[in-house]
Amino acid sequence: MTGKRRRYSAEFKAKVALEALKGDLTVAELVAKHGVHQTLIHTWKRQAVEGMSTVFSGKAEAATADREAELSKLHAKIGELVVERDFLRKAS
């Protein structure tokens, strides 16, 4: 089998996992409906269940705050380097 590996978007994975969690359709029906392997559906379903705890625990907000703090530090460093570059350019 020498085909390219398919990449699925996060939205698609979430949609399929949510349908699997609802239980309205069997896994075989979801396979036929979406054209993905049953192992993927089981994996996405497990990941969705494991990820739900972070939604309710506040870890997602903490991670977002950490990313924003890191981003502001990086912007400050960029500004510092731009000023230094401009100073050295004028000095030479």
N, C-alpha and C positions, 0 to 999 in steps of 0.2 A: 504494500500500500504506500504509494508515494505522493499522496495528496497533501495539500496545505492544511494545517490545523486551523479549525474554525475558532474564532474568538467571539465570545458573547458579551454583550454589554451588561453592565450592572443592573440596568432597568429590566432587561429581559430575564436575567437570572432571578431577580426579585419577584417578577411576575410569575414565573414558573414555580418558584419555591412557595409563593403564597397560594397558588392553586393546589400544590401538593399538600400544604398544611390544611387547607380547607377540607380536603377529602371528598369533594363532590365528584371528582373523577379518579379513577385508579391510575396507578403509575403507567400501566400499559396504554391507557387512553391518552395520558399526557405525552407519552413518547410518540404516539401517532399524531397527536395534535400539533406538537411543536417540533418534531423531527430531531430530538436529541436522545442520547443514550440514557437508559434508566439509571445507570451509575451516577451520571451527572445530576439527575433530578434528586437522587438520594443525598448526594454531596451538598447540593445547594440548599436542600431542606434542612440538613443538619447544621450547615453554616448559619442559616437564618435563625434557627432555634438558639444556637450558641450566641449569636450576635444580639439577640433580644435583651439579654441581661445588661449589656452596656447601655442600651437605650434608657433603661429605667434606673441605672445606678449612677448616672451623671458622669461616667467616664468619657462619654462622647464630648460633653461640654468642656471637660478638663483638657482633653486632647486638642480641641479647637482653640482654647485659650493658650495652650502651650505653643501651638503653631503660630498664632497671632503674635505672641511675645517674641518668638524666634524671627518672624518676619520683620517686626519693627526693629530688632537688633541688626538684622541684615541691611535694612534700609538706612539705618544710621551709619553703618560701616561703609556702605556705598557712597553716602554723602561725604564722609570723611576722606575717602580715597579720591573722590572727584576734586575736592578742595586741594588736597595734596598734589594731585596731578597738575591742576591748573597753576598752582604756585611754582612747581618745578618747571613747568613749561615757560612761564614768564621769566624765571631766573636764568634760563639758558639762552 
